[in-house]
Amino acid sequence: MHFIMATPFRNANLNTLVSNGKRFMAYEIVERLKNSKHDHLLKQLENEVTRSDKKRGKLHQVFKPSFDARLILDEKCFFKRWTIFITIQ
């Protein structure tokens, strides 16, 4: 998943913003999979949970735990990143 994120807060913590976003999206994805009876996909997400996370009560692993952020400072930088993304895809 790729997205561009902006915040009006100068001191916003990127790790916290991404973590919270992934958590809320994961809850919604799991809920929709449950509602649509996609038990095989839910089982796959269950199998991705580590032992230590299972001990803490985690049921599904929807996203990879890490992310790769790139800072975009201006329009030129944006189009450079966008061109690289389009080329790779």
Z-matrix of the N, CA and C atoms (Angstrom, degrees):
N
C 1 1.437
C 2 1.529 1 107.50
N 3 1.291 2 116.43 1 134.36
C 4 1.459 3 121.88 2 177.75
C 5 1.517 4 108.05 3 -123.82
N 6 1.316 5 116.16 4 138.96
C 7 1.457 6 119.23 5 174.81
C 8 1.505 7 110.43 6 -155.97
N 9 1.322 8 114.12 7 159.68
C 10 1.460 9 121.59 8 176.71
C 11 1.511 10 106.89 9 -107.29
N 12 1.311 11 115.18 10 133.06
C 13 1.452 12 120.34 11 -175.85
C 14 1.526 13 109.23 12 -126.82
N 15 1.315 14 115.57 13 137.25
C 16 1.458 15 121.87 14 175.68
C 17 1.518 16 108.06 15 -133.28
N 18 1.320 17 115.88 16 147.87
C 19 1.455 18 120.75 17 178.35
C 20 1.526 19 109.54 18 -137.01
N 21 1.314 20 117.42 19 143.53
C 22 1.466 21 119.58 20 177.97
C 23 1.532 22 112.16 21 -77.34
N 24 1.316 23 117.37 22 -6.85
C 25 1.459 24 121.42 23 -176.87
C 26 1.526 25 110.73 24 -94.46
N 27 1.318 26 116.37 25 118.92
C 28 1.462 27 120.89 26 -176.87
C 29 1.526 28 112.28 27 -65.47
N 30 1.297 29 118.09 28 -32.60
C 31 1.461 30 121.24 29 -176.64
C 32 1.525 31 112.73 30 -100.90
N 33 1.316 32 117.37 31 20.45
C 34 1.465 33 120.82 32 -179.33
C 35 1.531 34 109.53 33 -63.75
N 36 1.312 35 116.09 34 137.46
C 37 1.455 36 121.63 35 179.24
C 38 1.527 37 108.53 36 -88.37
N 39 1.330 38 116.52 37 113.59
C 40 1.460 39 121.44 38 -176.88
C 41 1.528 40 111.29 39 -59.96
N 42 1.325 41 117.55 40 -42.19
C 43 1.462 42 120.53 41 179.73
C 44 1.524 43 111.15 42 -58.87
N 45 1.314 44 117.64 43 -42.76
C 46 1.459 45 121.93 44 179.84
C 47 1.524 46 110.96 45 -66.81
N 48 1.328 47 117.04 46 -44.11
C 49 1.463 48 120.85 47 179.57
C 50 1.528 49 111.56 48 -61.29
N 51 1.320 50 117.08 49 -46.66
C 52 1.463 51 120.97 50 -179.23
C 53 1.525 52 110.22 51 -67.63
N 54 1.318 53 116.79 52 -43.20
C 55 1.469 54 121.27 53 179.47
C 56 1.524 55 111.58 54 -59.49
N 57 1.321 56 116.58 55 -47.62
C 58 1.466 57 120.19 56 178.69
C 59 1.524 58 111.87 57 -63.71
N 60 1.324 59 116.51 58 -41.82
C 61 1.460 60 120.36 59 178.73
C 62 1.519 61 111.91 60 -62.37
N 63 1.333 62 116.44 61 -45.19
C 64 1.464 63 120.34 62 179.17
C 65 1.526 64 111.11 63 -64.22
N 66 1.325 65 116.83 64 -38.72
C 67 1.461 66 120.27 65 -179.77
C 68 1.530 67 110.83 66 -63.55
N 69 1.321 68 117.50 67 -48.07
C 70 1.461 69 120.59 68 -179.14
C 71 1.528 70 111.56 69 -66.11
N 72 1.340 71 117.44 70 -38.59
C 73 1.464 72 119.98 71 176.94
C 74 1.524 73 110.52 72 -65.97
N 75 1.322 74 117.29 73 -39.92
C 76 1.469 75 120.83 74 179.93
C 77 1.520 76 111.06 75 -62.53
N 78 1.337 77 117.29 76 -44.19
C 79 1.471 78 119.87 77 177.27
C 80 1.530 79 110.79 78 -57.50
N 81 1.307 80 116.47 79 -43.80
C 82 1.466 81 120.64 80 -178.96
C 83 1.531 82 111.14 81 -67.18
N 84 1.310 83 117.26 82 -42.38
C 85 1.468 84 120.87 83 178.80
C 86 1.524 85 110.53 84 -61.34
N 87 1.329 86 116.98 85 -47.22
C 88 1.467 87 120.76 86 179.89
C 89 1.526 88 110.35 87 -62.39
N 90 1.306 89 117.15 88 -42.72
C 91 1.469 90 120.39 89 179.62
C 92 1.528 91 111.33 90 -61.80
N 93 1.308 92 116.73 91 -43.24
C 94 1.474 93 120.16 92 179.11
C 95 1.526 94 111.56 93 -66.68
N 96 1.327 95 116.84 94 -37.69
C 97 1.469 96 119.80 95 176.93
C 98 1.524 97 110.51 96 -64.61
N 99 1.333 98 116.75 97 -39.84
C 100 1.468 99 120.43 98 177.28
C 101 1.527 100 110.51 99 -63.59
N 102 1.312 101 116.79 100 -46.85
C 103 1.466 102 121.49 101 -178.21
C 104 1.531 103 112.60 102 -64.27
N 105 1.311 104 116.80 103 -30.89
C 106 1.467 105 120.02 104 -179.05
C 107 1.531 106 111.88 105 -96.68
N 108 1.335 107 115.91 106 9.18
C 109 1.475 108 121.77 107 174.42
C 110 1.535 109 113.73 108 60.42
N 111 1.322 110 116.56 109 37.84
C 112 1.465 111 121.06 110 176.51
C 113 1.529 112 109.46 111 -90.25
N 114 1.333 113 115.30 112 65.24
C 115 1.459 114 121.09 113 -175.13
C 116 1.526 115 112.99 114 -62.38
N 117 1.329 116 117.43 115 -33.60
C 118 1.465 117 120.06 116 179.86
C 119 1.530 118 111.53 117 -65.24
N 120 1.329 119 117.34 118 -37.82
C 121 1.469 120 120.69 119 177.37
C 122 1.522 121 110.78 120 -70.71
N 123 1.318 122 116.78 121 -40.27
C 124 1.458 123 120.41 122 177.50
C 125 1.528 124 110.52 123 -61.61
N 126 1.310 125 116.69 124 -39.42
C 127 1.464 126 121.04 125 178.63
C 128 1.529 127 110.58 126 -63.90
N 129 1.322 128 117.19 127 -40.00
C 130 1.467 129 120.82 128 177.11
C 131 1.531 130 110.49 129 -62.23
N 132 1.332 131 116.57 130 -42.00
C 133 1.464 132 120.23 131 179.36
C 134 1.524 133 111.02 132 -67.92
N 135 1.308 134 117.48 133 -32.95
C 136 1.466 135 121.61 134 176.02
C 137 1.527 136 110.41 135 -66.33
N 138 1.314 137 116.60 136 -40.78
C 139 1.463 138 121.28 137 -178.08
C 140 1.526 139 113.05 138 -66.94
N 141 1.313 140 117.75 139 -19.71
C 142 1.466 141 122.15 140 179.98
C 143 1.532 142 113.39 141 -82.96
N 144 1.333 143 118.00 142 -9.38
C 145 1.465 144 121.41 143 -178.67
C 146 1.526 145 109.03 144 -75.98
N 147 1.327 146 116.59 145 130.87
C 148 1.465 147 120.93 146 179.21
C 149 1.531 148 110.54 147 -72.44
N 150 1.312 149 115.45 148 160.68
C 151 1.474 150 120.11 149 179.15
C 152 1.523 151 111.97 150 -57.52
N 153 1.319 152 115.90 151 -45.10
C 154 1.471 153 118.93 152 -178.26
C 155 1.522 154 111.42 153 -64.40
N 156 1.342 155 117.48 154 -37.32
C 157 1.465 156 120.26 155 177.42
C 158 1.529 157 110.94 156 -69.59
N 159 1.342 158 116.79 157 -35.79
C 160 1.463 159 119.88 158 176.98
C 161 1.528 160 110.48 159 -62.18
N 162 1.319 161 116.92 160 -39.09
C 163 1.467 162 121.38 161 178.65
C 164 1.527 163 111.37 162 -62.40
N 165 1.321 164 116.28 163 -30.51
C 166 1.468 165 120.84 164 178.70
C 167 1.521 166 112.76 165 -86.46
N 168 1.351 167 116.22 166 0.55
C 169 1.457 168 120.20 167 175.62
C 170 1.516 169 116.24 168 98.32
N 171 1.314 170 116.69 169 6.52
C 172 1.465 171 119.56 170 179.52
C 173 1.518 172 109.67 171 -72.30
N 174 1.340 173 117.35 172 136.66
C 175 1.456 174 121.85 173 -175.70
C 176 1.526 175 113.94 174 -106.85
N 177 1.332 176 117.38 175 -31.82
C 178 1.465 177 121.03 176 -175.23
C 179 1.526 178 110.00 177 -138.47
N 180 1.326 179 116.56 178 146.81
C 181 1.459 180 122.69 179 172.75
C 182 1.516 181 107.13 180 -116.07
N 183 1.324 182 116.76 181 101.46
C 184 1.466 183 121.43 182 -175.13
C 185 1.528 184 111.35 183 -89.36
N 186 1.325 185 117.05 184 -43.09
C 187 1.463 186 122.11 185 -177.59
C 188 1.510 187 110.77 186 -113.74
N 189 1.326 188 115.51 187 156.11
C 190 1.464 189 119.72 188 171.19
C 191 1.523 190 107.50 189 -65.94
N 192 1.318 191 117.08 190 146.79
C 193 1.469 192 119.79 191 -174.99
C 194 1.528 193 114.91 192 -67.28
N 195 1.312 194 119.25 193 -18.98
C 196 1.460 195 120.31 194 -176.53
C 197 1.526 196 111.47 195 -108.84
N 198 1.330 197 115.50 196 172.86
C 199 1.461 198 121.18 197 174.04
C 200 1.513 199 108.59 198 -150.66
N 201 1.304 200 116.31 199 161.07
C 202 1.464 201 122.66 200 -177.59
C 203 1.516 202 108.10 201 -119.53
N 204 1.302 203 117.56 202 106.33
C 205 1.466 204 122.19 203 -177.08
C 206 1.529 205 110.69 204 -96.82
N 207 1.296 206 115.16 205 143.45
C 208 1.467 207 122.65 206 175.67
C 209 1.528 208 107.97 207 -128.64
N 210 1.295 209 116.51 208 127.97
C 211 1.460 210 121.74 209 -179.21
C 212 1.528 211 109.98 210 -80.13
N 213 1.322 212 116.00 211 131.70
C 214 1.467 213 122.19 212 176.39
C 215 1.524 214 107.01 213 -114.75
N 216 1.323 215 115.94 214 113.25
C 217 1.462 216 120.96 215 -175.21
C 218 1.522 217 113.94 216 -97.15
N 219 1.333 218 116.34 217 -24.32
C 220 1.457 219 118.88 218 -176.94
C 221 1.534 220 109.75 219 -154.56
N 222 1.308 221 115.74 220 178.31
C 223 1.461 222 121.57 221 -177.24
C 224 1.531 223 111.87 222 -63.53
N 225 1.317 224 116.85 223 -39.62
C 226 1.464 225 120.83 224 179.04
C 227 1.532 226 110.15 225 -60.26
N 228 1.308 227 116.40 226 -45.83
C 229 1.462 228 121.50 227 178.77
C 230 1.529 229 110.69 228 -63.24
N 231 1.330 230 117.09 229 -39.96
C 232 1.460 231 121.24 230 178.05
C 233 1.524 232 110.89 231 -58.73
N 234 1.342 233 116.98 232 -50.32
C 235 1.457 234 120.25 233 -177.34
C 236 1.528 235 112.02 234 -67.80
N 237 1.328 236 117.31 235 -30.85
C 238 1.461 237 120.41 236 175.11
C 239 1.533 238 109.54 237 -64.49
N 240 1.326 239 117.55 238 -47.51
C 241 1.474 240 121.76 239 178.66
C 242 1.520 241 110.50 240 -63.39
N 243 1.327 242 117.35 241 -43.31
C 244 1.466 243 121.64 242 -178.54
C 245 1.519 244 110.07 243 -63.05
N 246 1.334 245 118.02 244 -42.51
C 247 1.458 246 122.27 245 179.75
C 248 1.524 247 110.35 246 -62.83
N 249 1.316 248 117.94 247 -42.13
C 250 1.466 249 121.69 248 177.97
C 251 1.520 250 109.59 249 -62.91
N 252 1.326 251 117.75 250 -43.99
C 253 1.460 252 122.38 251 179.71
C 254 1.521 253 110.55 252 -60.51
N 255 1.312 254 117.56 253 -48.26
C 256 1.472 255 122.04 254 -178.90
C 257 1.530 256 110.20 255 -62.58
N 258 1.317 257 117.19 256 -40.75
C 259 1.468 258 121.86 257 -179.09
C 260 1.518 259 111.31 258 -64.33
N 261 1.318 260 117.04 259 -43.00
C 262 1.474 261 121.95 260 -178.63
C 263 1.512 262 110.75 261 -66.26
N 264 1.316 263 117.44 262 -39.52
C 265 1.455 264 121.11 263 -176.79
C 266 1.494 265 109.56 264 -68.08
